[in-house]
Amino acid sequence: MKNRTHVILFALTSVLLFAFMLQQNTGLFHFKALNGVTEETPKPKASYATFVDRSLQDSTEAYLKQHYGFREPLTRLYNQTQWTFFRYSQVEEDQRITITRDNWIFEPWTVEEYYQSHAYQHAKDSLEMAGIFEAEAQRLLEIQQLLESNGTHFFVALLPGKEQICTEHLPENTQYFKEKKITAYDFYAKRLNELGINNINLAEWFMQMKDTVDYPLYPQTGTHWSNLAAIYVADSLVNYLEALGDINMHNIEIGPIFQRTLKPDADLESLMNLIWPLKKRPNMLAKASCDDDSTALKPTLITIGDSYYWNIINFTPVWDVFKNVPYWYYFSTVYFDGDIHSSKRISDIDVVQEVLDADFVMLAYSTVSLYKMSNGFSEALLREIKQKQELPTN
């Protein structure tokens, strides 16, 4: 009886090991890929030298950790067990997300921003920080003045951060006790108006209406504004462009609101790679369409900004409202310029000519991203304009 048990256990172990090897080498079963960005570990190459110095063993171990069979379901099972029984997430431990007691998730740098510590990532003191902001504001003013003479309308959209709007869900401050600094938002919200730089303060608007709207402005486990909030923002931007350019544009029509959970609503939660989603309040959504005004103009809008703009692109009929909507993501990658299904580097386009051909140019940055307002766009544009002498400079 004892020998039979040993044989059975040996057989089961052999089958299990063989199954892992079979899955690893053939991919016989297909599983949903794990969320998040993982640096690919190359397959090790055996040699006498790598065997002797043990680098072969180390590289093989690292490769197998990333490529063993059934990795996806086993990783999710492990993560779910850790969360269910110990309320532990490796993603939080790695400081890629911050999970609060009521299961709200924030990016750690947004929590730093709220507690006045994020500025220390960009300058050693308030004086240096203010100098950086002032230099950028002066460049933006010069750009606005230059482009106005060309008939291109330039403006800044100050976008809200989740930490700004959902303050009641932030974790208690137990680690940020540095001297209070001026924040990028506080500076630009005041200085843009003082200099007469065109701007729309959507962050202020969100703060004013957060307690009056009947839909969430931010999803509980996502990083960006909710899909419905993005639709209302797009509608407000159209109204602002009509006033700024003194033109008539197509209006965005918003349909009935309904409940639905979409992947962008839980982009931070998805990094946890759990089997079952966290319990959370469902988000609200509506379908947006465009009116059929035959007299409406369809201008070209260039947007230089952070990832908040994606929800506007994905959930509003921008292709019906605008002639063209190039998205210069962090002034690095160009999307929706010509072929909407491909992208290119900012270095592959003529920035000056693109700007001069546009009707509107918008800088759209949320609170944390404002520390690097325009991501070098202002410096690059002014430098290239002066080199090409396309427009008179001050």
Disulfide bonds with the S-S distance in Angstrom:
none
